[in-house]
């Protein structure tokens, strides 16, 4: 299942033009029928898949993962206009069943803890927390969040055990665009289209880690696009004991654990 791939813009349109786009002009000139127009065959560059697989293997083989993320999320306002919200996250993962995420910015501020048996969500602004038992892996956590809310963490697809299998599900096009520099890091720029989504990713040439993801959903008017920028990567470094367990140092009030609204942008 494609949990929630990240995001892209219109670049892939360059690679996805079909003969049907020119059908009216061709029909006038040649008397042909739009129904007979041929669709351009998919484009699959093995180099793009190889870079993506190397990135996936680098993440999968790491015992611990740390990174920071900056996300831009479009949300529809009550008036029907779209507004972009900006959020930052700090993420730590250990093994297959431990995860910590701290989110700030325009998103609902929260700290999220998962130790393989218990989920805890803490709101520092309201000094409230909620927890529930949920034994399993990070994969299970992400899948359950998507089933419950139709969404998950914006960076969810790189947290699963095998990102490559998730990112290539329903793959149609895979294009190696070229190389560019993101925040001083030389990257391979890749562009993909899957069923219902077009997305781009910039992967570090030396460290094989994602630096930027941009995606556009073709069939989801409620979440048309997403952009996530990654930095401060640290792999295989020791994690502080207790990182994934909530310690109620602020004497926060415990409340009922509801659906994970804290994952999503705040509501006015």
Steps between C-alpha positions, in 0.01 A plus 500: 500500500628845415470648849529866402779570257633849529465748222573659163431782263436527132844397371386150411252645256799535268541123503131405505370676189272274300398500138146564621602851605542588132201301378275795400768652277587163353136425438456822302816443301466128440135425560591263779307418815609594855406150607776363277773724640790303639613554858873544547656194664626526859854627552707296746865595554687226680734761646209665680391168649858416601543830686166452675589142597837609638324765709251242627776253591693771686197577715395137547843389615543778756447393861412853606384800294480869588397787276326836492221579254338819377158454342269721296140381493211663313170506690162634395373793707131535599460748212619238253840656437821303533762603753843342550600405854863460601616250759822358639565155641778322683489123458682208665449134410663192646456155354160397372287599797617825660418850381508855636375806311484861615300739282481878521419799277157553344407141575341396826802488739546151640753243613435143391645193671481136390698227676359193329216452749366846588417819310515830687414842357589811701386858436757742650279804442201355687704278734281199422593146405324187386619144463376162392636150460588415142757221474665461163753658269540843344360346182186398689476845657514680166258262334249530784522881500428503128204264542353711780552847353606449139827675586826444678826677574611707198827305499335162565626320192864525603425358846364166382722192503543493121433845347574380146209256489261772622632774273486285188154353553287578196804649324438638151795728420849532648725776364856595587483880460861589583702639789449812710615645834264517799634697799855439386446126443543358149194291419353275235164638389240233422142530377232231524135444435295236676129436487338823619820686586795669331807565711861609499781422739853635538743243646850576629767372261745416779278396792203359300250675728188696398539877503177625345171342395222673310177329391166571342197277552288471189185351654483664845352850505530513880879461493628618162871522574774471758863613533752371753864605537737282706817598687721411800519133409670271753506123454611227740573736787407396857156611615444629850334249729134587546478701175183315403323513836304803619610639837241728652741759640254788452219323688285501188136397529411166344208505256324247283696383198304601193572464133848636426397853406837619622656356187320752281516876458325695774145614444397864550 
